[in-house]
Amino acid sequence: MTREHTPRPGHTWETTVRPLEQLVEDGQPEPRPSRAARRAAARGKRKDRQ
């Protein structure tokens, strides 16, 4: 989670672009999702139950 705010006058937004995909070699197990992704999936499941 980032806490963004409006930059000072004369400055621009600084954005870092990071690749989201990972290449997995054949025969290798799938990479484990990040903690944030696991928590978001759990929240989604809880929402569906309500």
C-alpha positions as CSV (number, residue, x, y, z in Angstrom):
1,M,0.0,0.0,0.0
2,T,1.3,3.4,-0.9
3,R,0.2,6.7,0.6
4,E,0.5,9.0,-2.4
5,H,-0.1,12.7,-2.2
6,T,-0.1,15.6,-4.6
7,P,3.4,16.6,-5.4
8,R,4.8,20.0,-4.8
9,P,4.1,22.6,-7.5
10,G,6.6,22.1,-10.4
11,H,7.2,18.5,-9.6
12,T,5.8,15.5,-11.5
13,W,4.5,12.2,-10.3
14,E,7.3,9.6,-9.9
15,T,6.1,6.2,-11.0
16,T,8.1,3.0,-11.1
17,V,7.0,0.4,-13.6
18,R,7.7,-3.1,-12.6
19,P,7.1,-6.3,-14.6
20,L,4.4,-8.5,-13.1
21,E,5.0,-11.7,-15.0
22,Q,7.5,-14.3,-14.1
23,L,8.8,-16.9,-16.6
24,V,8.7,-20.5,-15.2
25,E,10.8,-23.2,-16.8
26,D,9.1,-26.4,-17.9
27,G,8.9,-28.8,-15.0
28,Q,9.3,-26.2,-12.3
29,P,6.6,-25.6,-9.7
30,E,4.5,-22.4,-10.1
31,P,5.8,-19.5,-8.0
32,R,3.9,-18.8,-4.8
33,P,1.8,-15.7,-4.9
34,S,2.9,-12.7,-2.9
35,R,1.5,-12.1,0.6
36,A,-0.6,-9.2,-0.7
37,A,-2.0,-11.4,-3.5
38,R,-2.9,-14.2,-1.0
39,R,-4.6,-11.7,1.4
40,A,-6.6,-10.2,-1.5
41,A,-7.7,-13.6,-2.6
42,A,-8.8,-14.4,1.0
43,R,-10.7,-11.1,1.2
44,G,-12.5,-12.0,-2.1
45,K,-13.5,-15.4,-0.8
46,R,-14.8,-13.9,2.4
47,K,-16.8,-11.3,0.4
48,D,-18.4,-14.0,-1.7
49,R,-19.6,-15.9,1.3
50,Q,-21.5,-12.9,2.7
